Amino acid sequence: MTPPPDIPPPNAHVERQRAAVPTDPGVYLYSDAAGNVLYVGKAKNLRKRVNSYFTKALNAKTHALVMRIANIDVFALTSEREALVFENTLIKRHRPPFNVMLRDDKSYPYIGVTIGDEYPRVIFTRERHRSGTRYFGPYSSAKRVRSTLDLLNRVFPYRPCEGPTPGRQSGIPCLDFHIERCAAPCIGNISKDDYRAVIDEVIQVLGGDARAVANRLTDEMKAASAALEFERAARLRNRIDDLTYIVQLQEAERPGTGSFDVIGAAVGPTSANVQLLQVREGALYDRRSHFLDNVEGLKNDTVLTQFLLEYYGPGRQIPPRIVVAANVVTELGRVDIGEELSREREAQVEIITAQRGEKRRLAELAMRNADHALAYDSIRERTRLERRAMALEELRDELGLESLPMRIECYDISNLQDEAPVAAMTVFEDARPKKDHYRKFAMRHPDGQDDFAMMAEVITRRFARMLDASEDPDADPSFSAMPDLVVIDGGKGQLGAAMEALATLGIERVSVCSLAKQEELVFLPGRPDPVVLKRDSPALHVLQRIRDEAHRFGLGYHRVKRSQGRHASVLDSLEGVGDARRRALLNFFGSPEKVLTATIEELEAVPGLPGKIARRIHEQLNRLGGNSPDMPDNRQLADASASPVSDDPAALDDADAAE
């Protein structure tokens, strides 16, 4: 067994800070030289806890943390319970890299009813901040939300089209009208009052009261049957069945007094798994598995405490009781967590230790499944590591590289009819996407559809930034890193343009190849014939994945830039809108896209814009059809940028692209 690292050498500044740490309970924050928070912790005795990092042998993870500590901040509190709550708040605020974090930290799904619209919609959303929208949820999964929405639209004929007003301008209803999934307000088939009554019933059902709707549908079914309208009666019967299922889904998502969650955890060397069993009205309703990273050296109770506070955060439905295995959470921790979750739920929440009976059986089941999940994850990770190593070794051998290409960068040009040409840079490290290093470039000197010139431009800009970064300790790490392999999307021409740009900068020790579309041939500098990799080659799969990522990432940015230009031209064409009013609209809404989707009320709120002009603008925008294919809405743009590769990108613009 490898011995733990030695105690790190003292830092004079940190040593002085340690000497001044009080003995009160509270929280402590470790930061690096750049001021980034590395770790947030709590302690009953701050001085004792902080000094423990510097006065004993450490495991590898903690040693890596201590070696980066350049500053210590402490916040003294009056109790350990207060420290627990404040620690959780700081972790959520700073997202420190050495703290335990949930791998999947998406916001939770909701159903939104856009009651502020003239003809409201019923939508899937993960946001809860839009005014004029009433939210229901959160739901335990996106799949359940979509199932509920599908059933709702079978029962209630509300419009599914995008935008604040019905989208059809042709006078011909869409297919949804003919299959009885829309009342077609776009052609005046239903009055505003009748449509609003439909939405009121939707809200009633989502709020948990479906009796009035069920009674109305039942009466209509009986009347249709009495009138010998058997097809209509059958359709109404089906709608009643759908309504019953919706109610069951809603009740399952709304924990009652007979509901509780069971939590079991297993902690491994570097990751942990938490199993959450949802019991609703005495029956096991669902099981959810959550992995946590950065748990090296932590015990089961610490991991479980952090999970409970993070998982049952704002917006989450919290059951009245949460069951954990005996001896997993301390008595003090159990009470403190229960009090914190009670405040969040605004009702009593008990953390119960399972001593006997059915709850103990379920707690043991959760822990056993957590052990299994962790073991399987370890096997999967080992397989993934072996496959990645095999792919990198094959790339090295087939392309004649000096070393394994641990960092690969790919460049792609997105250009359509000379409009809004852009370039994308995607990065793989250890054969996996490193999405915080993705960058996008708006072309400064586009010369028609000359992909070669644009490829030379993006390579020049990227590697000039690398040369500048050698003298700047705070440089963007995505540009300061030297890639082991550069992949150019294209053939010999694009490869030649990239090599010429590198030669102009005096950069020679960078391996470069290009991957031609369709044939999937790999071209290398100075070699007349391409390298042909087998179709099932792991090396080819890595090249294809990073090339496809660059294409997806660049295409999404290209569509946004193209849409922005078209939306701006629409504003230029509006009657009654000159330079001053156009500036007022953009200052108020922030972008042309938001102007195009603005409601009458929002337009009337623009300072200096008369109500008559606001209404005229709204009418013109409706006639133009803001959601036509020529002017994609924000949802379409987001879908175009959605990544098929795991770990959604937090990609940043190249600083040059804003110019």
C-alpha positions as CSV (number, residue, x, y, z in Angstrom):
1,M,0.0,0.0,0.0
2,T,1.3,3.4,-1.0
3,P,2.1,5.6,2.1
4,P,0.2,8.9,2.3
5,P,2.1,12.0,1.2
6,D,4.2,13.8,3.7
7,I,3.0,17.0,5.4
8,P,3.3,19.8,2.9
9,P,5.9,22.5,3.5
10,P,4.6,25.5,5.4
11,N,3.6,28.8,3.7
12,A,4.4,31.8,5.8
13,H,1.2,33.7,5.0
14,V,-0.9,30.6,5.6
15,E,1.0,29.9,8.8
16,R,0.1,33.3,10.1
17,Q,-3.5,32.9,9.2
18,R,-3.6,29.5,11.0
19,A,-2.3,31.1,14.2
20,A,-5.2,33.5,14.1
21,V,-8.0,31.0,13.6
22,P,-10.5,31.1,16.5
23,T,-11.6,28.0,18.5
24,D,-15.3,28.8,17.8
25,P,-17.6,26.6,15.7
26,G,-18.0,27.9,12.2
27,V,-17.0,27.4,8.5
28,Y,-13.6,27.7,6.8
29,L,-12.7,28.4,3.2
30,Y,-9.5,27.5,1.4
31,S,-8.6,29.5,-1.7
32,D,-5.8,29.4,-4.2
33,A,-3.5,32.2,-5.3
34,A,-6.1,33.4,-7.9
35,G,-8.7,33.7,-5.2
36,N,-10.7,30.7,-6.3
37,V,-12.4,28.8,-3.5
38,L,-11.0,25.3,-3.4
39,Y,-12.8,23.9,-0.4
40,V,-15.5,24.8,2.1
41,G,-15.7,23.0,5.5
42,K,-17.4,23.2,8.8
43,A,-16.0,22.5,12.3
44,K,-17.0,22.5,15.9
45,N,-13.5,23.9,16.7
46,L,-12.2,25.9,13.8
47,R,-8.6,26.1,14.9
48,K,-8.3,22.4,15.6
49,R,-9.9,21.4,12.3
50,V,-7.8,23.8,10.2
51,N,-4.6,22.8,11.8
52,S,-5.3,19.1,11.2
53,Y,-4.7,19.7,7.5
54,F,-1.1,20.8,8.2
55,T,0.0,18.7,11.2
56,K,-0.5,15.1,10.0
57,A,0.1,12.8,7.0
58,L,-2.6,13.3,4.4
59,N,-4.2,11.2,1.7
60,A,-3.5,12.1,-1.9
61,K,-6.6,14.2,-2.5
62,T,-6.1,16.3,0.7
63,H,-2.4,16.7,0.0
64,A,-3.3,18.1,-3.5
65,L,-5.7,20.5,-1.8
66,V,-3.2,21.7,0.8
67,M,-0.5,22.2,-1.8
68,R,-2.7,24.8,-3.5
69,I,-3.9,26.7,-0.4
70,A,-2.8,30.3,-0.6
71,N,-5.4,31.8,1.7
72,I,-7.7,30.8,4.6
73,D,-10.9,32.5,5.5
74,V,-13.0,31.6,8.5
75,F,-16.5,32.6,9.7
76,A,-17.2,32.0,13.3
77,L,-20.7,31.0,14.3
78,T,-22.5,30.2,17.6
79,S,-23.3,26.5,16.9
80,E,-22.3,23.6,14.8
81,R,-25.9,23.5,13.4
82,E,-25.5,27.0,12.1
83,A,-22.1,26.0,10.6
84,L,-23.8,23.0,8.8
85,V,-26.4,25.3,7.2
86,F,-23.9,28.0,6.2
87,E,-21.4,25.5,4.8
88,N,-24.1,24.1,2.5
89,T,-24.9,27.7,1.4
90,L,-21.3,28.4,0.6
91,I,-20.8,25.2,-1.3
92,K,-23.8,25.9,-3.5
93,R,-22.5,29.4,-4.1
94,H,-18.8,28.7,-4.9
95,R,-19.0,25.1,-6.2
96,P,-15.5,24.3,-4.8
97,P,-13.6,21.6,-6.8
98,F,-12.6,19.6,-3.6
99,N,-16.0,19.4,-2.1
100,V,-18.4,16.6,-2.6
101,M,-20.6,17.3,-5.7
102,L,-23.5,15.6,-7.3
103,R,-22.5,14.6,-10.9
104,D,-25.9,15.4,-12.3
105,D,-26.8,18.9,-11.1
106,K,-29.5,19.8,-13.6
107,S,-32.3,22.0,-12.4
108,Y,-35.6,20.1,-11.9
109,P,-38.3,19.9,-14.6
110,Y,-41.6,21.8,-14.2
111,I,-44.8,22.3,-16.1
112,G,-45.4,25.9,-16.9
113,V,-48.7,27.5,-18.0
114,T,-48.1,30.9,-19.7
115,I,-51.1,32.6,-18.3
116,G,-49.7,36.0,-19.3
117,D,-50.2,35.1,-23.0
118,E,-53.4,35.9,-24.9
119,Y,-53.8,32.2,-25.7
120,P,-51.7,30.5,-22.9
121,R,-49.5,27.4,-23.6
122,V,-48.7,24.5,-21.4
123,I,-45.0,23.8,-21.6
124,F,-42.0,21.8,-20.3
125,T,-39.5,24.0,-18.5
126,R,-36.6,23.9,-16.1
127,E,-36.9,27.6,-15.3
128,R,-39.1,29.3,-12.7
129,H,-38.4,33.0,-13.1
130,R,-40.5,34.1,-16.0
131,S,-43.3,36.5,-15.1
132,G,-46.7,35.7,-16.4
133,T,-46.1,31.9,-16.0
134,R,-47.6,29.6,-13.4
135,Y,-45.4,26.6,-12.5
136,F,-46.3,23.1,-11.3
137,G,-43.7,20.8,-9.9
138,P,-40.9,20.0,-9.6
139,Y,-41.3,16.5,-11.1
140,S,-38.9,13.6,-10.4
141,S,-37.9,13.2,-14.0
142,A,-38.3,14.9,-17.4
143,K,-39.9,11.7,-18.7
144,R,-42.8,12.1,-16.3
145,V,-43.3,15.7,-17.3
146,R,-43.4,14.8,-21.0
147,S,-45.8,11.9,-20.3
148,T,-48.1,14.2,-18.3
149,L,-48.0,16.9,-21.0
150,D,-48.9,14.2,-23.7
151,L,-51.9,13.1,-21.6
152,L,-53.0,16.6,-20.8
153,N,-53.0,17.5,-24.5
154,R,-55.2,14.4,-25.2
155,V,-57.8,15.7,-22.7
156,F,-57.5,19.5,-23.2
157,P,-57.2,20.9,-26.8
158,Y,-54.7,23.7,-25.9
159,R,-52.4,25.0,-28.6
160,P,-48.9,23.3,-28.8
161,C,-47.4,25.9,-31.2
162,E,-44.5,28.2,-30.0
163,G,-44.6,31.9,-29.4
164,P,-46.9,34.3,-27.4
165,T,-49.7,34.1,-30.0
166,P,-51.0,31.2,-32.2
167,G,-48.6,30.6,-35.0
168,R,-50.7,29.9,-38.1
169,Q,-51.3,33.0,-40.3
170,S,-52.5,31.1,-43.4
171,G,-56.1,30.5,-42.3
172,I,-55.6,26.8,-42.5
173,P,-55.4,24.8,-39.2
174,C,-52.5,22.5,-38.5
175,L,-52.6,18.7,-38.1
176,D,-53.1,19.0,-34.3
177,F,-56.6,20.5,-34.9
178,H,-57.6,17.5,-37.1
179,I,-56.5,15.0,-34.5
180,E,-58.4,17.0,-31.7
181,R,-55.3,18.1,-29.9
182,C,-55.8,21.8,-30.6
183,A,-58.9,24.0,-30.7
184,A,-57.2,26.2,-33.5
185,P,-57.4,29.7,-31.9
186,C,-55.1,30.8,-34.8
187,I,-58.1,30.7,-37.2
188,G,-60.7,31.9,-34.7
189,N,-62.2,28.5,-34.1
190,I,-62.5,29.1,-30.4
191,S,-63.1,32.4,-28.5
192,K,-60.6,33.8,-26.0
193,D,-63.0,33.2,-23.2
194,D,-63.6,29.5,-24.2
195,Y,-59.9,28.9,-24.6
196,R,-59.2,30.5,-21.2
197,A,-61.8,28.1,-19.7
198,V,-59.8,25.2,-21.2
199,I,-56.6,26.5,-19.6
200,D,-58.4,27.0,-16.3
201,E,-59.3,23.3,-16.3
202,V,-55.7,22.4,-17.0
203,I,-54.6,24.5,-14.0
204,Q,-57.2,22.9,-11.9
205,V,-56.0,19.4,-12.8
206,L,-52.3,20.2,-12.3
207,G,-53.3,21.7,-8.9
208,G,-54.7,18.4,-7.8
209,D,-58.4,18.9,-8.2
210,A,-59.8,17.0,-11.2
211,R,-63.2,16.2,-9.9
212,A,-65.1,19.0,-11.7
213,V,-63.4,18.2,-15.0
214,A,-64.1,14.4,-14.6
215,N,-67.7,15.1,-13.7
216,R,-68.1,17.4,-16.8
217,L,-66.6,14.8,-19.1
218,T,-68.7,12.0,-17.6
219,D,-71.9,14.0,-18.1
220,E,-70.9,14.7,-21.8
221,M,-70.2,11.0,-22.3
222,K,-73.6,10.0,-20.9
223,A,-75.3,12.6,-23.1
224,A,-73.5,11.5,-26.2
225,S,-74.4,7.8,-25.5
226,A,-78.0,8.7,-24.9
227,A,-78.0,10.6,-28.3
228,L,-76.5,7.4,-29.9
229,E,-73.3,9.3,-30.7
230,F,-71.2,6.3,-29.8
231,E,-67.9,7.4,-31.4
232,R,-68.0,10.7,-29.5
233,A,-68.9,8.8,-26.3
234,A,-65.9,6.5,-26.8
235,R,-63.6,9.5,-27.3
236,L,-64.9,11.1,-24.1
237,R,-64.4,7.8,-22.3
238,N,-60.7,7.7,-23.4
239,R,-60.3,11.3,-22.2
240,I,-61.6,10.3,-18.8
241,D,-59.2,7.4,-18.7
242,D,-56.3,9.7,-19.6
243,L,-57.5,12.2,-16.9
244,T,-57.5,9.4,-14.3
245,Y,-53.9,8.5,-15.2
246,I,-52.8,12.2,-15.0
247,V,-54.3,12.4,-11.5
248,Q,-52.3,9.3,-10.5
249,L,-49.1,10.8,-11.8
250,Q,-49.8,14.1,-10.0
251,E,-50.5,12.3,-6.7
252,A,-47.2,10.3,-7.1
253,E,-45.3,13.5,-7.5
254,R,-46.9,15.1,-4.5
255,P,-45.7,13.3,-1.3
256,G,-48.4,12.8,1.3
257,T,-48.3,11.9,5.0
258,G,-48.0,8.2,4.2
259,S,-45.0,8.9,2.0
260,F,-41.3,8.8,2.8
261,D,-37.9,8.5,1.1
262,V,-35.3,5.9,2.0
263,I,-31.6,6.7,1.6
264,G,-28.7,4.4,1.5
265,A,-25.1,5.2,0.6
266,A,-21.8,3.4,-0.3
267,V,-18.5,5.3,-0.4
268,G,-15.6,4.1,-2.5
269,P,-12.0,5.4,-2.8
270,T,-12.9,8.3,-5.1
271,S,-16.6,8.3,-5.6
272,A,-19.8,7.4,-3.8
273,N,-23.3,6.2,-4.7
274,V,-26.5,7.1,-3.0
275,Q,-29.7,5.1,-3.6
276,L,-33.0,6.9,-3.0
277,L,-36.1,4.8,-2.7
278,Q,-39.4,6.7,-3.0
279,V,-42.2,5.1,-1.0
280,R,-45.6,6.6,-1.8
281,E,-48.7,5.6,0.3
282,G,-47.0,2.5,1.5
283,A,-45.7,1.2,-1.9
284,L,-42.2,1.4,-3.4
285,Y,-42.8,3.9,-6.2
286,D,-39.4,4.7,-7.7
287,R,-35.7,4.2,-7.2
288,R,-33.1,6.8,-8.1
289,S,-29.3,6.4,-8.2
290,H,-26.9,9.3,-7.7
291,F,-23.2,9.3,-8.0
292,L,-21.0,11.8,-6.1
293,D,-17.4,12.7,-6.8
294,N,-14.6,14.1,-4.7
295,V,-15.3,11.9,-1.7
296,E,-11.8,10.6,-1.1
297,G,-11.2,10.1,2.6
298,L,-14.8,10.9,3.6
299,K,-16.9,8.7,5.8
300,N,-20.4,7.5,5.0
301,D,-22.2,10.0,7.4
302,T,-20.4,13.0,5.8
303,V,-21.3,12.0,2.3
304,L,-24.9,11.3,3.3
305,T,-25.3,14.6,5.1
306,Q,-24.0,16.5,2.1
307,F,-26.3,14.6,-0.2
308,L,-29.4,15.3,1.9
309,L,-28.7,19.0,2.0
310,E,-27.9,19.3,-1.7
311,Y,-30.6,17.0,-3.1
312,Y,-33.5,18.3,-1.0
313,G,-32.6,21.9,-1.9
314,P,-34.9,24.7,-3.2
315,G,-37.5,23.6,-5.7
316,R,-37.5,19.9,-4.6
317,Q,-40.5,18.1,-3.2
318,I,-39.5,17.0,0.3
319,P,-41.4,14.2,2.0
320,P,-42.5,14.4,5.6
321,R,-40.1,11.6,6.6
322,I,-36.7,10.5,5.3
323,V,-35.4,7.1,6.4
324,V,-31.7,6.3,6.8
325,A,-29.9,3.2,8.1
326,A,-29.1,3.1,11.8
327,N,-25.7,4.4,12.9
328,V,-25.2,6.2,9.5
329,V,-26.0,9.8,10.6
330,T,-25.2,11.0,14.1
331,E,-28.1,12.1,16.4
332,L,-27.0,15.7,16.3
333,G,-26.7,15.6,12.5
334,R,-30.1,13.9,12.2
335,V,-31.8,16.7,14.2
336,D,-29.9,19.5,12.4
337,I,-30.7,18.2,8.9
338,G,-34.3,17.6,9.9
339,E,-34.6,21.2,11.1
340,E,-33.0,22.6,7.9
341,L,-35.3,20.6,5.6
342,S,-38.3,21.5,7.7
343,R,-37.6,25.2,7.0
344,E,-37.2,24.4,3.3
345,R,-40.5,22.4,3.2
346,E,-42.3,24.8,5.6
347,A,-43.6,21.8,7.4
348,Q,-42.1,19.2,9.7
349,V,-39.5,16.8,8.2
350,E,-38.2,13.9,10.3
351,I,-34.9,12.1,9.6
352,I,-35.7,8.6,10.9
353,T,-33.1,5.9,11.7
354,A,-34.5,2.5,10.6
355,Q,-34.2,0.2,13.6
356,R,-36.6,-2.6,12.7
357,G,-39.4,-3.8,10.4
358,E,-40.1,-2.7,6.9
359,K,-38.2,0.6,7.1
360,R,-35.0,-1.3,8.2
361,R,-35.5,-3.8,5.3
362,L,-35.8,-0.9,2.8
363,A,-32.8,0.9,4.3
364,E,-30.7,-2.3,4.0
365,L,-32.0,-2.7,0.4
366,A,-30.9,0.9,-0.5
367,M,-27.4,0.3,1.0
368,R,-27.0,-3.0,-0.8
369,N,-28.0,-1.5,-4.1
370,A,-25.6,1.4,-3.5
371,D,-22.8,-1.1,-3.0
372,H,-23.8,-2.8,-6.3
373,A,-24.0,0.5,-8.2
374,L,-20.6,1.5,-7.0
375,A,-19.1,-1.8,-8.0
376,Y,-20.6,-1.7,-11.4
377,D,-19.5,1.9,-11.9
378,S,-16.0,0.9,-11.0
379,I,-16.1,-1.9,-13.7
380,R,-17.5,0.5,-16.3
381,E,-14.9,3.1,-15.5
382,R,-12.1,0.5,-15.8
383,T,-13.5,-0.5,-19.2
384,R,-13.8,3.1,-20.3
385,L,-10.2,3.7,-19.3
386,E,-8.9,0.7,-21.2
387,R,-10.8,1.7,-24.3
388,R,-9.5,5.3,-24.1
389,A,-6.0,4.0,-23.6
390,M,-6.3,1.7,-26.6
391,A,-7.6,4.5,-28.8
392,L,-4.8,6.9,-27.8
393,E,-2.2,4.2,-28.4
394,E,-3.6,3.4,-31.8
395,L,-3.6,7.1,-32.7
396,R,0.0,7.4,-31.7
397,D,1.0,4.4,-33.7
398,E,-1.1,5.0,-36.9
399,L,-0.2,8.7,-37.1
400,G,3.4,8.3,-36.1
401,L,3.2,10.6,-33.1
402,E,6.0,10.9,-30.6
403,S,3.8,10.4,-27.6
404,L,0.2,9.7,-26.6
405,P,-2.2,12.5,-27.8
406,M,-3.5,13.3,-24.3
407,R,-4.8,16.7,-25.5
408,I,-6.5,16.8,-28.9
409,E,-8.0,20.0,-30.4
410,C,-10.2,20.1,-33.5
411,Y,-11.1,23.0,-35.7
412,D,-14.2,23.4,-38.0
413,I,-15.5,26.3,-40.1
414,S,-19.3,26.9,-40.3
415,N,-20.3,29.0,-43.3
416,L,-23.4,29.2,-45.4
417,Q,-23.6,31.4,-48.4
418,D,-21.1,33.9,-47.0
419,E,-23.4,34.6,-44.0
420,A,-22.1,34.8,-40.5
421,P,-19.0,32.6,-40.9
422,V,-17.7,31.2,-37.6
423,A,-15.1,28.7,-36.4
424,A,-15.2,26.2,-33.5
425,M,-12.5,24.7,-31.4
426,T,-13.3,21.6,-29.4
427,V,-11.0,19.8,-27.0
428,F,-10.6,16.2,-25.8
429,E,-8.3,15.4,-22.9
430,D,-7.7,11.7,-22.2
431,A,-10.1,11.0,-25.2
432,R,-13.0,12.7,-23.4
433,P,-14.6,16.1,-24.1
434,K,-13.2,18.9,-22.0
435,K,-16.0,21.3,-22.6
436,D,-14.9,24.2,-20.5
437,H,-12.0,24.5,-23.1
438,Y,-14.4,24.7,-26.1
439,R,-14.1,28.1,-27.9
440,K,-15.8,29.7,-30.8
441,F,-14.6,32.4,-33.1
442,A,-16.4,35.0,-35.2
443,M,-14.4,35.3,-38.4
444,R,-12.9,38.8,-38.7
445,H,-11.7,38.7,-42.3
446,P,-14.1,36.4,-44.2
447,D,-13.2,36.3,-47.9
448,G,-16.3,34.9,-49.6
449,Q,-16.5,31.1,-48.9
450,D,-12.7,30.7,-48.7
451,D,-12.6,27.9,-46.1
452,F,-8.8,27.8,-46.4
453,A,-8.3,31.4,-45.5
454,M,-10.7,31.1,-42.6
455,M,-8.9,28.0,-41.3
456,A,-5.6,29.9,-41.5
457,E,-7.2,32.7,-39.5
458,V,-8.6,30.6,-36.7
459,I,-5.3,28.6,-36.3
460,T,-3.3,31.9,-36.3
461,R,-5.6,33.5,-33.6
462,R,-5.6,30.4,-31.4
463,F,-1.8,29.8,-31.4
464,A,-1.0,33.5,-31.2
465,R,-2.9,33.4,-28.0
466,M,-0.8,30.5,-26.8
467,L,2.4,32.4,-27.5
468,D,1.1,35.5,-25.6
469,A,0.0,33.2,-22.7
470,S,3.6,32.1,-22.1
471,E,4.2,35.6,-20.5
472,D,0.8,35.8,-18.7
473,P,0.3,33.7,-15.6
474,D,-3.5,34.5,-15.7
475,A,-3.9,33.5,-19.3
476,D,-6.9,31.5,-20.4
477,P,-5.9,27.8,-19.9
478,S,-7.7,26.7,-23.1
479,F,-5.3,28.8,-25.1
480,S,-2.1,28.4,-23.0
481,A,-2.1,24.6,-23.3
482,M,-0.1,23.0,-26.1
483,P,-2.1,20.3,-27.9
484,D,-0.5,16.9,-28.6
485,L,-2.6,16.6,-31.8
486,V,-4.5,19.2,-33.9
487,V,-7.3,17.8,-36.0
488,I,-8.6,19.9,-39.0
489,D,-12.0,19.2,-40.3
490,G,-11.4,18.9,-44.1
491,G,-9.0,17.6,-46.6
492,K,-5.5,18.5,-47.9
493,G,-6.4,22.1,-48.6
494,Q,-7.5,22.9,-45.1
495,L,-4.5,20.9,-43.7
496,G,-2.2,23.0,-45.8
497,A,-3.7,26.2,-44.7
498,A,-3.3,25.2,-41.0
499,M,0.3,24.2,-41.5
500,E,1.1,27.5,-43.3
501,A,-0.4,29.4,-40.4
502,L,1.6,27.5,-37.8
503,A,4.8,28.0,-39.8
504,T,4.2,31.8,-40.0
505,L,4.0,31.8,-36.2
506,G,7.2,29.7,-35.9
507,I,5.4,26.8,-34.3
508,E,6.9,23.5,-35.4
509,R,6.4,20.9,-32.6
510,V,2.7,20.4,-33.1
511,S,1.3,17.3,-34.7
512,V,-1.5,18.0,-37.2
513,C,-3.8,15.9,-39.3
514,S,-7.0,16.5,-41.2
515,L,-10.1,14.2,-41.3
516,A,-12.0,14.3,-44.6
517,K,-15.8,14.0,-44.5
518,Q,-17.6,11.0,-46.0
519,E,-14.5,8.9,-46.8
520,E,-13.1,9.5,-43.3
521,L,-9.6,9.6,-44.6
522,V,-6.8,11.0,-42.4
523,F,-4.3,13.3,-44.1
524,L,-0.9,14.0,-42.7
525,P,1.6,16.8,-43.7
526,G,4.2,15.6,-46.2
527,R,2.5,12.3,-47.0
528,P,0.8,12.0,-50.4
529,D,-1.5,9.1,-49.4
530,P,-4.0,9.3,-46.6
531,V,-4.0,7.0,-43.6
532,V,-7.0,4.7,-43.8
533,L,-8.3,3.6,-40.4
534,K,-10.6,0.6,-40.0
535,R,-14.3,1.6,-39.6
536,D,-14.4,-0.1,-36.2
537,S,-11.1,1.4,-35.1
538,P,-11.1,3.1,-31.6
539,A,-8.7,5.7,-33.0
540,L,-11.1,6.6,-35.8
541,H,-14.0,6.8,-33.3
542,V,-12.1,9.4,-31.3
543,L,-11.3,11.5,-34.4
544,Q,-15.0,11.2,-35.5
545,R,-16.3,12.2,-32.1
546,I,-14.2,15.3,-31.7
547,R,-14.8,16.3,-35.4
548,D,-18.6,15.9,-34.9
549,E,-18.4,17.9,-31.7
550,A,-16.6,20.7,-33.5
551,H,-19.2,20.6,-36.3
552,R,-22.1,20.7,-33.8
553,F,-20.6,23.4,-31.6
554,G,-19.7,25.6,-34.6
555,L,-23.1,25.0,-36.3
556,G,-25.0,26.1,-33.2
557,Y,-22.9,29.3,-33.0
558,H,-23.4,29.9,-36.7
559,R,-27.1,29.7,-36.4
560,V,-27.2,32.1,-33.5
561,K,-25.1,34.6,-35.3
562,R,-27.2,34.2,-38.5
563,S,-30.4,34.6,-36.5
564,Q,-29.2,37.7,-34.8
565,G,-28.4,39.3,-38.1
566,R,-31.8,38.4,-39.5
567,H,-33.6,39.6,-36.4
568,A,-31.8,42.8,-36.5
569,S,-32.8,43.3,-40.1
570,V,-36.4,42.7,-39.1
571,L,-36.2,45.6,-36.6
572,D,-34.8,47.8,-39.4
573,S,-37.9,47.1,-41.5
574,L,-40.5,47.9,-38.9
575,E,-42.8,50.8,-39.7
576,G,-42.6,53.6,-37.2
577,V,-39.3,52.5,-35.7
578,G,-36.3,54.7,-36.3
579,D,-32.9,54.7,-34.8
580,A,-34.0,56.1,-31.4
581,R,-36.8,53.7,-31.0
582,R,-34.7,50.8,-32.2
583,R,-32.1,51.7,-29.6
584,A,-34.8,52.0,-26.9
585,L,-36.2,48.5,-27.8
586,L,-32.7,46.9,-27.7
587,N,-31.8,48.6,-24.4
588,F,-35.0,47.5,-22.8
589,F,-35.1,43.9,-24.1
590,G,-31.3,43.2,-24.5
591,S,-31.5,41.5,-27.9
592,P,-33.5,41.4,-31.2
593,E,-34.7,37.9,-30.4
594,K,-36.5,39.1,-27.2
595,V,-38.1,42.0,-29.1
596,L,-39.6,39.6,-31.6
597,T,-41.2,37.5,-28.9
598,A,-42.4,40.4,-26.7
599,T,-46.0,40.7,-25.6
600,I,-48.1,43.9,-26.1
601,E,-47.7,44.6,-22.4
602,E,-43.9,44.3,-22.5
603,L,-43.7,46.6,-25.6
604,E,-45.9,49.2,-23.9
605,A,-43.5,49.2,-21.0
606,V,-40.6,50.4,-23.1
607,P,-39.6,53.9,-22.0
608,G,-40.4,56.5,-24.7
609,L,-42.5,54.2,-26.8
610,P,-46.1,55.4,-27.2
611,G,-48.8,52.7,-26.7
612,K,-50.1,53.2,-30.2
613,I,-46.6,52.5,-31.7
614,A,-46.1,49.5,-29.4
615,R,-49.4,48.0,-30.6
616,R,-48.4,48.6,-34.2
617,I,-45.0,47.0,-33.7
618,H,-46.7,43.9,-32.1
619,E,-49.1,43.6,-35.1
620,Q,-46.2,43.9,-37.6
621,L,-44.2,41.2,-35.8
622,N,-47.2,38.9,-35.7
623,R,-47.6,39.3,-39.5
624,L,-43.9,38.6,-40.0
625,G,-44.3,35.3,-38.1
626,G,-41.5,35.3,-35.5
627,N,-41.3,31.5,-35.4
628,S,-41.0,30.8,-39.2
629,P,-38.1,28.7,-40.4
630,D,-36.3,31.8,-41.6
631,M,-36.3,33.2,-38.1
632,P,-35.8,30.3,-35.7
633,D,-36.9,30.9,-32.1
634,N,-34.6,30.6,-29.1
635,R,-35.8,27.0,-28.4
636,Q,-34.7,25.9,-31.9
637,L,-31.4,27.6,-31.5
638,A,-30.9,25.8,-28.2
639,D,-31.8,22.5,-29.7
640,A,-29.3,23.1,-32.5
641,S,-26.6,23.5,-30.0
642,A,-27.5,20.6,-27.8
643,S,-24.6,18.2,-27.4
644,P,-24.9,14.5,-28.2
645,V,-21.8,13.9,-26.1
646,S,-22.2,13.5,-22.4
647,D,-21.4,16.3,-20.0
648,D,-23.2,19.4,-21.4
649,P,-20.8,22.1,-22.4
650,A,-20.2,25.2,-20.4
651,A,-18.4,26.4,-23.5
652,L,-17.2,30.0,-23.5
653,D,-16.8,32.4,-26.4
654,D,-13.3,33.2,-27.6
655,A,-12.6,36.6,-26.2
656,D,-11.9,37.8,-29.7
657,A,-15.3,36.7,-30.9
658,A,-17.1,39.6,-29.1
659,E,-15.2,42.2,-31.1
